[in-house]
Amino acid sequence: MGVWAAEPPGSRVTAERLDGGRWRLHGTRRWCWGARICTHALVTANAPDGPRLFAFDLGTPGHRALPDSWPAIAMAASETLDVELDAMVAELVGHVGAYLDRPGSEHGGVGVAACWYGGARAVAGPLLDAAGRDRLDPHGLAHLGAVDLAPTVADTLLATAAAQIDADPDDRSKGARARALRVRAGVERTCAEVLEHVGRALGAGPLCHDARHARAVADLTVYTRRHHAERDLARLGSLRAAEAAATCDPAKATR
């Protein structure tokens, strides 16, 4: 089951209501992982009353995976392609906005960050191997120290988030969105630091002669761009500002 909900520019899908509770989808959805290997898919689309989630069988006509739409080397094994929907008959899943409004959407964002973290550990592998063979000069050892330190933040963020999600899976505390933004930002920064330090320590050699490492670096570089950088930091800042405003003493604020 593919879940195709990314909506970058040029990825608009619209939904048309049919008789009998069925719907028809039109448009092109970008970045559909598993486009040629999944049997079914969930896709978000713009219905007349707002954004909705739909399910359809990939064994039926009305869709086409565009074969040359992912020329990148990074994440090539994920079978991520653009999918064109042409009057694709689909079934409605949930109410308007249900896919993004549910707590699981934010929890899933934390899960993606955990995958980024796993990718960072893979990228660090050759640096640890070089250290084990005593092939690092003092500068390389400094980079190794930085790589050892960087994941500490990610470890703490992910472990804390996991415990909080387990304790409050339905997000009664209303903290899921800020938590997901915080975890994703922290883990993305960890990944960026690992990529930088490993590259500076080892140079171009592993990128040119170690296919596994080169693929890991490319995969992580692309995958972490699912973090929306300063836009997500601004969203986190807005949430924190709203919390501060809600607890602010008006009398003190006017002094």
TORNU-473649 format. One record per residue (C-alpha): residue number from 1; residue in three letters; x, y, z. Coordinates in Angstrom, 1 decimal. Each point is the difference from the previous one (the first is absolute). Example, Ala and Ser with C-alpha at 12.3 -4.5 7.8 and 13.67 -1.06 7.14 Angstrom:
! residues 2
<atom><num>1</num><residuo>Ala</residuo><east>12.3</east><north>-4.5</north><up>7.8</up></atom>
<atom><num>2</num><residuo>Ser</residuo><east>1.4</east><north>3.4</north><up>-0.7</up></atom>
//
This chain:
! residues 255
<atom><num>1</num><residuo>Met</residuo><east>0.0</east><north>0.0</north><up>0.0</up></atom>
<atom><num>2</num><residuo>Gly</residuo><east>1.6</east><north>3.3</north><up>-1.1</up></atom>
<atom><num>3</num><residuo>Val</residuo><east>-0.8</east><north>3.2</north><up>1.8</up></atom>
<atom><num>4</num><residuo>Trp</residuo><east>0.3</east><north>2.8</north><up>-2.4</up></atom>
<atom><num>5</num><residuo>Ala</residuo><east>-0.6</east><north>3.3</north><up>1.8</up></atom>
<atom><num>6</num><residuo>Ala</residuo><east>2.9</east><north>2.2</north><up>-1.0</up></atom>
<atom><num>7</num><residuo>Glu</residuo><east>-1.2</east><north>3.2</north><up>-1.7</up></atom>
<atom><num>8</num><residuo>Pro</residuo><east>2.9</east><north>2.0</north><up>-1.4</up></atom>
<atom><num>9</num><residuo>Pro</residuo><east>-0.7</east><north>2.5</north><up>-2.8</up></atom>
<atom><num>10</num><residuo>Gly</residuo><east>-1.4</east><north>-1.8</north><up>-3.1</up></atom>
<atom><num>11</num><residuo>Ser</residuo><east>-1.5</east><north>-2.8</north><up>2.1</up></atom>
<atom><num>12</num><residuo>Arg</residuo><east>-3.6</east><north>1.0</north><up>0.2</up></atom>
<atom><num>13</num><residuo>Val</residuo><east>-2.7</east><north>-2.8</north><up>-0.1</up></atom>
<atom><num>14</num><residuo>Thr</residuo><east>-3.7</east><north>0.8</north><up>0.0</up></atom>
<atom><num>15</num><residuo>Ala</residuo><east>-2.9</east><north>-2.2</north><up>0.9</up></atom>
<atom><num>16</num><residuo>Glu</residuo><east>-3.4</east><north>-0.2</north><up>-1.8</up></atom>
<atom><num>17</num><residuo>Arg</residuo><east>-3.0</east><north>-1.5</north><up>1.8</up></atom>
<atom><num>18</num><residuo>Leu</residuo><east>-1.9</east><north>-2.8</north><up>-1.9</up></atom>
<atom><num>19</num><residuo>Asp</residuo><east>-3.3</east><north>-1.6</north><up>0.7</up></atom>
<atom><num>20</num><residuo>Gly</residuo><east>0.0</east><north>-2.9</north><up>2.5</up></atom>
<atom><num>21</num><residuo>Gly</residuo><east>2.6</east><north>1.5</north><up>2.4</up></atom>
<atom><num>22</num><residuo>Arg</residuo><east>2.9</east><north>-0.5</north><up>-2.4</up></atom>
<atom><num>23</num><residuo>Trp</residuo><east>2.5</east><north>2.7</north><up>-1.1</up></atom>
<atom><num>24</num><residuo>Arg</residuo><east>2.2</east><north>0.6</north><up>-3.1</up></atom>
<atom><num>25</num><residuo>Leu</residuo><east>3.5</east><north>1.5</north><up>0.3</up></atom>
<atom><num>26</num><residuo>His</residuo><east>1.8</east><north>2.2</north><up>-2.5</up></atom>
<atom><num>27</num><residuo>Gly</residuo><east>3.5</east><north>1.4</north><up>-0.1</up></atom>
<atom><num>28</num><residuo>Thr</residuo><east>3.6</east><north>-0.9</north><up>0.7</up></atom>
<atom><num>29</num><residuo>Arg</residuo><east>1.4</east><north>-1.0</north><up>3.3</up></atom>
<atom><num>30</num><residuo>Arg</residuo><east>3.8</east><north>0.3</north><up>0.4</up></atom>
<atom><num>31</num><residuo>Trp</residuo><east>2.3</east><north>-2.1</north><up>2.1</up></atom>
<atom><num>32</num><residuo>Cys</residuo><east>-2.1</east><north>-3.1</north><up>0.2</up></atom>
<atom><num>33</num><residuo>Trp</residuo><east>2.2</east><north>-2.6</north><up>1.6</up></atom>
<atom><num>34</num><residuo>Gly</residuo><east>-0.5</east><north>-3.6</north><up>-1.0</up></atom>
<atom><num>35</num><residuo>Ala</residuo><east>-1.9</east><north>1.2</north><up>-3.1</up></atom>
<atom><num>36</num><residuo>Arg</residuo><east>0.8</east><north>-3.2</north><up>-2.0</up></atom>
<atom><num>37</num><residuo>Ile</residuo><east>-0.1</east><north>-2.5</north><up>2.8</up></atom>
<atom><num>38</num><residuo>Cys</residuo><east>-3.0</east><north>1.0</north><up>2.2</up></atom>
<atom><num>39</num><residuo>Thr</residuo><east>-3.3</east><north>-1.7</north><up>-0.6</up></atom>
<atom><num>40</num><residuo>His</residuo><east>-2.1</east><north>2.8</north><up>1.6</up></atom>
<atom><num>41</num><residuo>Ala</residuo><east>0.4</east><north>3.6</north><up>0.9</up></atom>
<atom><num>42</num><residuo>Leu</residuo><east>-1.3</east><north>2.7</north><up>2.3</up></atom>
<atom><num>43</num><residuo>Val</residuo><east>0.2</east><north>3.5</north><up>-1.5</up></atom>
<atom><num>44</num><residuo>Thr</residuo><east>-1.0</east><north>3.5</north><up>1.2</up></atom>
<atom><num>45</num><residuo>Ala</residuo><east>-2.1</east><north>2.1</north><up>-2.4</up></atom>
<atom><num>46</num><residuo>Asn</residuo><east>-1.9</east><north>3.3</north><up>0.0</up></atom>
<atom><num>47</num><residuo>Ala</residuo><east>-3.7</east><north>-0.7</north><up>0.1</up></atom>
<atom><num>48</num><residuo>Pro</residuo><east>-2.7</east><north>2.7</north><up>-0.4</up></atom>
<atom><num>49</num><residuo>Asp</residuo><east>-0.3</east><north>0.2</north><up>3.8</up></atom>
<atom><num>50</num><residuo>Gly</residuo><east>3.7</east><north>-0.1</north><up>0.8</up></atom>
<atom><num>51</num><residuo>Pro</residuo><east>2.9</east><north>-2.4</north><up>0.2</up></atom>
<atom><num>52</num><residuo>Arg</residuo><east>-0.9</east><north>-3.7</north><up>0.2</up></atom>
<atom><num>53</num><residuo>Leu</residuo><east>1.7</east><north>-3.4</north><up>0.0</up></atom>
<atom><num>54</num><residuo>Phe</residuo><east>-0.9</east><north>-2.7</north><up>-2.6</up></atom>
<atom><num>55</num><residuo>Ala</residuo><east>0.9</east><north>-3.6</north><up>-0.6</up></atom>
<atom><num>56</num><residuo>Phe</residuo><east>0.2</east><north>-1.9</north><up>-3.3</up></atom>
<atom><num>57</num><residuo>Asp</residuo><east>1.2</east><north>-3.2</north><up>-1.5</up></atom>
<atom><num>58</num><residuo>Leu</residuo><east>3.1</east><north>0.3</north><up>-2.2</up></atom>
<atom><num>59</num><residuo>Gly</residuo><east>-1.2</east><north>-3.0</north><up>-2.0</up></atom>
<atom><num>60</num><residuo>Thr</residuo><east>-2.8</east><north>2.0</north><up>-1.5</up></atom>
<atom><num>61</num><residuo>Pro</residuo><east>0.3</east><north>2.5</north><up>-2.9</up></atom>
<atom><num>62</num><residuo>Gly</residuo><east>0.2</east><north>3.8</north><up>0.5</up></atom>
<atom><num>63</num><residuo>His</residuo><east>3.6</east><north>0.5</north><up>1.1</up></atom>
<atom><num>64</num><residuo>Arg</residuo><east>3.5</east><north>0.0</north><up>-1.6</up></atom>
<atom><num>65</num><residuo>Ala</residuo><east>3.4</east><north>0.1</north><up>1.7</up></atom>
<atom><num>66</num><residuo>Leu</residuo><east>2.2</east><north>2.3</north><up>-2.0</up></atom>
<atom><num>67</num><residuo>Pro</residuo><east>3.2</east><north>-2.0</north><up>-0.6</up></atom>
<atom><num>68</num><residuo>Asp</residuo><east>2.6</east><north>2.8</north><up>-0.3</up></atom>
<atom><num>69</num><residuo>Ser</residuo><east>-1.3</east><north>2.2</north><up>2.8</up></atom>
<atom><num>70</num><residuo>Trp</residuo><east>2.7</east><north>-1.0</north><up>2.6</up></atom>
<atom><num>71</num><residuo>Pro</residuo><east>3.4</east><north>0.2</north><up>-1.8</up></atom>
<atom><num>72</num><residuo>Ala</residuo><east>1.8</east><north>0.5</north><up>3.3</up></atom>
<atom><num>73</num><residuo>Ile</residuo><east>2.4</east><north>-2.6</north><up>1.3</up></atom>
<atom><num>74</num><residuo>Ala</residuo><east>-1.1</east><north>0.7</north><up>3.6</up></atom>
<atom><num>75</num><residuo>Met</residuo><east>-2.7</east><north>-2.4</north><up>1.3</up></atom>
<atom><num>76</num><residuo>Ala</residuo><east>-0.3</east><north>-1.6</north><up>-3.4</up></atom>
<atom><num>77</num><residuo>Ala</residuo><east>-0.9</east><north>-3.3</north><up>1.6</up></atom>
<atom><num>78</num><residuo>Ser</residuo><east>-3.2</east><north>1.5</north><up>1.5</up></atom>
<atom><num>79</num><residuo>Glu</residuo><east>-1.7</east><north>0.0</north><up>-3.5</up></atom>
<atom><num>80</num><residuo>Thr</residuo><east>-1.1</east><north>3.6</north><up>0.6</up></atom>
<atom><num>81</num><residuo>Leu</residuo><east>-1.6</east><north>1.4</north><up>-3.1</up></atom>
<atom><num>82</num><residuo>Asp</residuo><east>-2.6</east><north>2.5</north><up>-1.0</up></atom>
<atom><num>83</num><residuo>Val</residuo><east>-3.4</east><north>-1.5</north><up>-0.6</up></atom>
<atom><num>84</num><residuo>Glu</residuo><east>-2.6</east><north>1.4</north><up>-2.4</up></atom>
<atom><num>85</num><residuo>Leu</residuo><east>-3.6</east><north>-0.5</north><up>1.0</up></atom>
<atom><num>86</num><residuo>Asp</residuo><east>-2.6</east><north>0.1</north><up>-2.8</up></atom>
<atom><num>87</num><residuo>Ala</residuo><east>-3.5</east><north>-0.5</north><up>1.3</up></atom>
<atom><num>88</num><residuo>Met</residuo><east>1.3</east><north>-2.5</north><up>2.5</up></atom>
<atom><num>89</num><residuo>Val</residuo><east>-3.0</east><north>-1.5</north><up>1.9</up></atom>
<atom><num>90</num><residuo>Ala</residuo><east>0.7</east><north>0.1</north><up>3.8</up></atom>
<atom><num>91</num><residuo>Glu</residuo><east>-1.7</east><north>-0.5</north><up>3.3</up></atom>
<atom><num>92</num><residuo>Leu</residuo><east>-0.2</east><north>2.7</north><up>2.7</up></atom>
<atom><num>93</num><residuo>Val</residuo><east>1.8</east><north>-0.5</north><up>3.2</up></atom>
<atom><num>94</num><residuo>Gly</residuo><east>-1.0</east><north>2.1</north><up>3.0</up></atom>
<atom><num>95</num><residuo>His</residuo><east>-1.3</east><north>3.5</north><up>0.3</up></atom>
<atom><num>96</num><residuo>Val</residuo><east>1.3</east><north>3.3</north><up>-1.4</up></atom>
<atom><num>97</num><residuo>Gly</residuo><east>3.6</east><north>0.7</north><up>1.2</up></atom>
<atom><num>98</num><residuo>Ala</residuo><east>0.1</east><north>-3.3</north><up>1.9</up></atom>
<atom><num>99</num><residuo>Tyr</residuo><east>3.3</east><north>-1.2</north><up>-1.3</up></atom>
<atom><num>100</num><residuo>Leu</residuo><east>2.0</east><north>3.0</north><up>1.3</up></atom>
<atom><num>101</num><residuo>Asp</residuo><east>-2.2</east><north>0.8</north><up>3.0</up></atom>
<atom><num>102</num><residuo>Arg</residuo><east>0.5</east><north>-3.4</north><up>1.7</up></atom>
<atom><num>103</num><residuo>Pro</residuo><east>2.7</east><north>-0.3</north><up>2.7</up></atom>
<atom><num>104</num><residuo>Gly</residuo><east>1.6</east><north>-2.9</north><up>-2.0</up></atom>
<atom><num>105</num><residuo>Ser</residuo><east>1.1</east><north>2.5</north><up>-2.7</up></atom>
<atom><num>106</num><residuo>Glu</residuo><east>2.3</east><north>1.8</north><up>2.5</up></atom>
<atom><num>107</num><residuo>His</residuo><east>1.1</east><north>-3.3</north><up>1.5</up></atom>
<atom><num>108</num><residuo>Gly</residuo><east>0.9</east><north>-1.2</north><up>-3.4</up></atom>
<atom><num>109</num><residuo>Gly</residuo><east>2.2</east><north>3.1</north><up>-0.5</up></atom>
<atom><num>110</num><residuo>Val</residuo><east>2.0</east><north>-1.2</north><up>3.0</up></atom>
<atom><num>111</num><residuo>Gly</residuo><east>0.3</east><north>-3.4</north><up>-1.6</up></atom>
<atom><num>112</num><residuo>Val</residuo><east>1.5</east><north>1.5</north><up>-3.1</up></atom>
<atom><num>113</num><residuo>Ala</residuo><east>2.6</east><north>1.9</north><up>2.1</up></atom>
<atom><num>114</num><residuo>Ala</residuo><east>1.0</east><north>-3.4</north><up>1.5</up></atom>
<atom><num>115</num><residuo>Cys</residuo><east>0.6</east><north>-1.2</north><up>-3.5</up></atom>
<atom><num>116</num><residuo>Trp</residuo><east>2.2</east><north>3.0</north><up>-0.7</up></atom>
<atom><num>117</num><residuo>Tyr</residuo><east>2.0</east><north>-0.8</north><up>3.2</up></atom>
<atom><num>118</num><residuo>Gly</residuo><east>0.5</east><north>-3.6</north><up>-1.2</up></atom>
<atom><num>119</num><residuo>Gly</residuo><east>1.3</east><north>1.4</north><up>-3.3</up></atom>
<atom><num>120</num><residuo>Ala</residuo><east>2.5</east><north>2.3</north><up>1.9</up></atom>
<atom><num>121</num><residuo>Arg</residuo><east>1.4</east><north>-3.0</north><up>1.9</up></atom>
<atom><num>122</num><residuo>Ala</residuo><east>0.5</east><north>-1.8</north><up>-3.4</up></atom>
<atom><num>123</num><residuo>Val</residuo><east>1.9</east><north>3.1</north><up>-1.4</up></atom>
<atom><num>124</num><residuo>Ala</residuo><east>2.2</east><north>0.0</north><up>3.1</up></atom>
<atom><num>125</num><residuo>Gly</residuo><east>1.1</east><north>-3.6</north><up>-0.5</up></atom>
<atom><num>126</num><residuo>Pro</residuo><east>3.1</east><north>0.6</north><up>-2.2</up></atom>
<atom><num>127</num><residuo>Leu</residuo><east>1.3</east><north>2.6</north><up>2.5</up></atom>
<atom><num>128</num><residuo>Leu</residuo><east>-0.2</east><north>-2.5</north><up>2.8</up></atom>
<atom><num>129</num><residuo>Asp</residuo><east>1.6</east><north>-2.6</north><up>-2.2</up></atom>
<atom><num>130</num><residuo>Ala</residuo><east>2.9</east><north>2.3</north><up>-0.7</up></atom>
<atom><num>131</num><residuo>Ala</residuo><east>0.4</east><north>0.7</north><up>3.7</up></atom>
<atom><num>132</num><residuo>Gly</residuo><east>0.1</east><north>-3.7</north><up>0.8</up></atom>
<atom><num>133</num><residuo>Arg</residuo><east>2.8</east><north>-0.4</north><up>-2.5</up></atom>
<atom><num>134</num><residuo>Asp</residuo><east>1.9</east><north>2.9</north><up>1.5</up></atom>
<atom><num>135</num><residuo>Arg</residuo><east>-0.2</east><north>2.0</north><up>-3.2</up></atom>
<atom><num>136</num><residuo>Leu</residuo><east>-1.1</east><north>3.4</north><up>1.5</up></atom>
<atom><num>137</num><residuo>Asp</residuo><east>2.2</east><north>2.9</north><up>0.5</up></atom>
<atom><num>138</num><residuo>Pro</residuo><east>-0.7</east><north>2.6</north><up>2.8</up></atom>
<atom><num>139</num><residuo>His</residuo><east>-2.5</east><north>1.8</north><up>-2.3</up></atom>
<atom><num>140</num><residuo>Gly</residuo><east>-1.7</east><north>-3.2</north><up>-0.8</up></atom>
<atom><num>141</num><residuo>Leu</residuo><east>-0.3</east><north>-0.9</north><up>3.7</up></atom>
<atom><num>142</num><residuo>Ala</residuo><east>-1.5</east><north>3.4</north><up>0.6</up></atom>
<atom><num>143</num><residuo>His</residuo><east>-2.7</east><north>-0.7</north><up>-2.6</up></atom>
<atom><num>144</num><residuo>Leu</residuo><east>-0.5</east><north>-3.4</north><up>1.6</up></atom>
<atom><num>145</num><residuo>Gly</residuo><east>-0.6</east><north>1.7</north><up>3.3</up></atom>
<atom><num>146</num><residuo>Ala</residuo><east>-2.6</east><north>2.3</north><up>-1.6</up></atom>
<atom><num>147</num><residuo>Val</residuo><east>-1.7</east><north>-3.0</north><up>-1.6</up></atom>
<atom><num>148</num><residuo>Asp</residuo><east>-0.1</east><north>-1.8</north><up>3.4</up></atom>
<atom><num>149</num><residuo>Leu</residuo><east>-1.5</east><north>3.1</north><up>1.7</up></atom>
<atom><num>150</num><residuo>Ala</residuo><east>-2.6</east><north>0.9</north><up>-2.7</up></atom>
<atom><num>151</num><residuo>Pro</residuo><east>-2.3</east><north>-3.0</north><up>0.4</up></atom>
<atom><num>152</num><residuo>Thr</residuo><east>-0.4</east><north>0.7</north><up>3.8</up></atom>
<atom><num>153</num><residuo>Val</residuo><east>-2.6</east><north>2.6</north><up>-0.7</up></atom>
<atom><num>154</num><residuo>Ala</residuo><east>-1.9</east><north>-2.2</north><up>-2.5</up></atom>
<atom><num>155</num><residuo>Asp</residuo><east>0.1</east><north>-2.9</north><up>2.4</up></atom>
<atom><num>156</num><residuo>Thr</residuo><east>-1.5</east><north>2.1</north><up>2.8</up></atom>
<atom><num>157</num><residuo>Leu</residuo><east>-2.6</east><north>1.5</north><up>-2.2</up></atom>
<atom><num>158</num><residuo>Leu</residuo><east>-1.2</east><north>-3.3</north><up>-1.5</up></atom>
<atom><num>159</num><residuo>Ala</residuo><east>0.0</east><north>-1.8</north><up>3.3</up></atom>
<atom><num>160</num><residuo>Thr</residuo><east>-2.0</east><north>2.7</north><up>1.7</up></atom>
<atom><num>161</num><residuo>Ala</residuo><east>-2.4</east><north>0.3</north><up>-2.9</up></atom>
<atom><num>162</num><residuo>Ala</residuo><east>-0.6</east><north>-3.8</north><up>0.0</up></atom>
<atom><num>163</num><residuo>Ala</residuo><east>-0.8</east><north>0.0</north><up>3.7</up></atom>
<atom><num>164</num><residuo>Gln</residuo><east>-2.4</east><north>3.0</north><up>-0.4</up></atom>
<atom><num>165</num><residuo>Ile</residuo><east>-1.8</east><north>-1.6</north><up>-3.0</up></atom>
<atom><num>166</num><residuo>Asp</residuo><east>-0.4</east><north>-3.3</north><up>1.9</up></atom>
<atom><num>167</num><residuo>Ala</residuo><east>-1.4</east><north>1.8</north><up>3.0</up></atom>
<atom><num>168</num><residuo>Asp</residuo><east>-2.4</east><north>2.2</north><up>-2.0</up></atom>
<atom><num>169</num><residuo>Pro</residuo><east>-0.7</east><north>-1.6</north><up>-3.5</up></atom>
<atom><num>170</num><residuo>Asp</residuo><east>-3.2</east><north>2.0</north><up>-0.5</up></atom>
<atom><num>171</num><residuo>Asp</residuo><east>1.8</east><north>3.3</north><up>0.7</up></atom>
<atom><num>172</num><residuo>Arg</residuo><east>-2.3</east><north>1.2</north><up>2.8</up></atom>
<atom><num>173</num><residuo>Ser</residuo><east>2.7</east><north>2.3</north><up>1.1</up></atom>
<atom><num>174</num><residuo>Lys</residuo><east>0.1</east><north>1.7</north><up>-3.5</up></atom>
<atom><num>175</num><residuo>Gly</residuo><east>3.8</east><north>-0.2</north><up>-0.1</up></atom>
<atom><num>176</num><residuo>Ala</residuo><east>0.4</east><north>-2.2</north><up>-3.0</up></atom>
<atom><num>177</num><residuo>Arg</residuo><east>0.6</east><north>2.7</north><up>-2.7</up></atom>
<atom><num>178</num><residuo>Ala</residuo><east>2.6</east><north>1.9</north><up>2.0</up></atom>
<atom><num>179</num><residuo>Arg</residuo><east>1.7</east><north>-3.3</north><up>1.0</up></atom>
<atom><num>180</num><residuo>Ala</residuo><east>0.2</east><north>-1.2</north><up>-3.6</up></atom>
<atom><num>181</num><residuo>Leu</residuo><east>1.4</east><north>3.3</north><up>-1.2</up></atom>
<atom><num>182</num><residuo>Arg</residuo><east>2.6</east><north>0.1</north><up>2.8</up></atom>
<atom><num>183</num><residuo>Val</residuo><east>1.1</east><north>-3.6</north><up>-0.6</up></atom>
<atom><num>184</num><residuo>Arg</residuo><east>0.2</east><north>0.3</north><up>-3.7</up></atom>
<atom><num>185</num><residuo>Ala</residuo><east>2.0</east><north>3.2</north><up>0.2</up></atom>
<atom><num>186</num><residuo>Gly</residuo><east>2.4</east><north>-1.4</north><up>2.6</up></atom>
<atom><num>187</num><residuo>Val</residuo><east>0.6</east><north>-3.3</north><up>-1.9</up></atom>
<atom><num>188</num><residuo>Glu</residuo><east>0.4</east><north>1.8</north><up>-3.4</up></atom>
<atom><num>189</num><residuo>Arg</residuo><east>2.7</east><north>2.2</north><up>1.6</up></atom>
<atom><num>190</num><residuo>Thr</residuo><east>1.7</east><north>-3.2</north><up>1.3</up></atom>
<atom><num>191</num><residuo>Cys</residuo><east>-0.1</east><north>-1.5</north><up>-3.5</up></atom>
<atom><num>192</num><residuo>Ala</residuo><east>1.5</east><north>3.2</north><up>-1.5</up></atom>
<atom><num>193</num><residuo>Glu</residuo><east>2.8</east><north>0.0</north><up>2.5</up></atom>
<atom><num>194</num><residuo>Val</residuo><east>0.8</east><north>-3.7</north><up>-0.6</up></atom>
<atom><num>195</num><residuo>Leu</residuo><east>0.0</east><north>0.6</north><up>-3.8</up></atom>
<atom><num>196</num><residuo>Glu</residuo><east>2.3</east><north>2.9</north><up>0.3</up></atom>
<atom><num>197</num><residuo>His</residuo><east>2.5</east><north>-1.5</north><up>2.5</up></atom>
<atom><num>198</num><residuo>Val</residuo><east>0.3</east><north>-3.3</north><up>-1.7</up></atom>
<atom><num>199</num><residuo>Gly</residuo><east>0.5</east><north>1.7</north><up>-3.4</up></atom>
<atom><num>200</num><residuo>Arg</residuo><east>2.7</east><north>2.3</north><up>1.4</up></atom>
<atom><num>201</num><residuo>Ala</residuo><east>1.8</east><north>-2.8</north><up>1.8</up></atom>
<atom><num>202</num><residuo>Leu</residuo><east>0.1</east><north>-2.5</north><up>-2.8</up></atom>
<atom><num>203</num><residuo>Gly</residuo><east>0.0</east><north>2.2</north><up>-3.1</up></atom>
<atom><num>204</num><residuo>Ala</residuo><east>-1.3</east><north>-1.2</north><up>-3.4</up></atom>
<atom><num>205</num><residuo>Gly</residuo><east>1.5</east><north>-3.5</north><up>0.2</up></atom>
<atom><num>206</num><residuo>Pro</residuo><east>-3.0</east><north>-1.9</north><up>1.5</up></atom>
<atom><num>207</num><residuo>Leu</residuo><east>-2.4</east><north>2.0</north><up>-2.1</up></atom>
<atom><num>208</num><residuo>Cys</residuo><east>1.8</east><north>-1.0</north><up>-3.2</up></atom>
<atom><num>209</num><residuo>His</residuo><east>1.0</east><north>-3.6</north><up>0.9</up></atom>
<atom><num>210</num><residuo>Asp</residuo><east>-2.4</east><north>-1.3</north><up>2.5</up></atom>
<atom><num>211</num><residuo>Ala</residuo><east>-3.4</east><north>-0.5</north><up>-1.7</up></atom>
<atom><num>212</num><residuo>Arg</residuo><east>-1.8</east><north>-0.8</north><up>3.2</up></atom>
<atom><num>213</num><residuo>His</residuo><east>1.2</east><north>3.2</north><up>1.7</up></atom>
<atom><num>214</num><residuo>Ala</residuo><east>-0.6</east><north>2.2</north><up>-3.0</up></atom>
<atom><num>215</num><residuo>Arg</residuo><east>-3.6</east><north>-1.3</north><up>-0.2</up></atom>
<atom><num>216</num><residuo>Ala</residuo><east>-0.5</east><north>0.5</north><up>3.8</up></atom>
<atom><num>217</num><residuo>Val</residuo><east>1.2</east><north>3.6</north><up>-0.3</up></atom>
<atom><num>218</num><residuo>Ala</residuo><east>-2.2</east><north>0.7</north><up>-3.0</up></atom>
<atom><num>219</num><residuo>Asp</residuo><east>-3.0</east><north>-1.7</north><up>1.6</up></atom>
<atom><num>220</num><residuo>Leu</residuo><east>0.3</east><north>1.9</north><up>3.3</up></atom>
<atom><num>221</num><residuo>Thr</residuo><east>0.6</east><north>3.4</north><up>-1.8</up></atom>
<atom><num>222</num><residuo>Val</residuo><east>-3.3</east><north>-0.4</north><up>-1.9</up></atom>
<atom><num>223</num><residuo>Tyr</residuo><east>-2.0</east><north>-1.6</north><up>2.8</up></atom>
<atom><num>224</num><residuo>Thr</residuo><east>0.8</east><north>2.7</north><up>2.5</up></atom>
<atom><num>225</num><residuo>Arg</residuo><east>-1.3</east><north>2.6</north><up>-2.4</up></atom>
<atom><num>226</num><residuo>Arg</residuo><east>-3.5</east><north>-1.2</north><up>1.1</up></atom>
<atom><num>227</num><residuo>His</residuo><east>0.8</east><north>2.4</north><up>2.9</up></atom>
<atom><num>228</num><residuo>His</residuo><east>-1.1</east><north>3.4</north><up>-1.2</up></atom>
<atom><num>229</num><residuo>Ala</residuo><east>2.9</east><north>1.8</north><up>1.6</up></atom>
<atom><num>230</num><residuo>Glu</residuo><east>-0.8</east><north>3.6</north><up>1.2</up></atom>
<atom><num>231</num><residuo>Arg</residuo><east>-3.7</east><north>-0.4</north><up>-0.9</up></atom>
<atom><num>232</num><residuo>Asp</residuo><east>-0.3</east><north>-2.8</north><up>2.6</up></atom>
<atom><num>233</num><residuo>Leu</residuo><east>2.0</east><north>2.0</north><up>2.5</up></atom>
<atom><num>234</num><residuo>Ala</residuo><east>-2.3</east><north>2.9</north><up>-0.6</up></atom>
<atom><num>235</num><residuo>Arg</residuo><east>-3.0</east><north>-2.3</north><up>0.7</up></atom>
<atom><num>236</num><residuo>Leu</residuo><east>1.6</east><north>-1.2</north><up>3.2</up></atom>
<atom><num>237</num><residuo>Gly</residuo><east>0.7</east><north>3.6</north><up>1.0</up></atom>
<atom><num>238</num><residuo>Ser</residuo><east>-3.6</east><north>1.0</north><up>-0.7</up></atom>
<atom><num>239</num><residuo>Leu</residuo><east>-1.3</east><north>-2.8</north><up>2.3</up></atom>
<atom><num>240</num><residuo>Arg</residuo><east>2.4</east><north>1.0</north><up>2.7</up></atom>
<atom><num>241</num><residuo>Ala</residuo><east>-1.0</east><north>3.7</north><up>-0.4</up></atom>
<atom><num>242</num><residuo>Ala</residuo><east>-3.7</east><north>-0.9</north><up>0.3</up></atom>
<atom><num>243</num><residuo>Glu</residuo><east>0.7</east><north>-2.0</north><up>3.2</up></atom>
<atom><num>244</num><residuo>Ala</residuo><east>1.9</east><north>3.0</north><up>1.4</up></atom>
<atom><num>245</num><residuo>Ala</residuo><east>-2.8</east><north>2.4</north><up>-0.8</up></atom>
<atom><num>246</num><residuo>Ala</residuo><east>-2.5</east><north>-2.3</north><up>1.6</up></atom>
<atom><num>247</num><residuo>Thr</residuo><east>1.9</east><north>0.0</north><up>3.3</up></atom>
<atom><num>248</num><residuo>Cys</residuo><east>1.1</east><north>3.6</north><up>-0.1</up></atom>
<atom><num>249</num><residuo>Asp</residuo><east>-1.1</east><north>2.3</north><up>2.8</up></atom>
<atom><num>250</num><residuo>Pro</residuo><east>-1.5</east><north>3.1</north><up>-1.7</up></atom>
<atom><num>251</num><residuo>Ala</residuo><east>0.9</east><north>2.2</north><up>2.9</up></atom>
<atom><num>252</num><residuo>Lys</residuo><east>3.7</east><north>-0.9</north><up>-0.3</up></atom>
<atom><num>253</num><residuo>Ala</residuo><east>-0.1</east><north>0.2</north><up>-3.8</up></atom>
<atom><num>254</num><residuo>Thr</residuo><east>-1.0</east><north>3.7</north><up>0.1</up></atom>
<atom><num>255</num><residuo>Arg</residuo><east>2.9</east><north>1.0</north><up>2.4</up></atom>
//
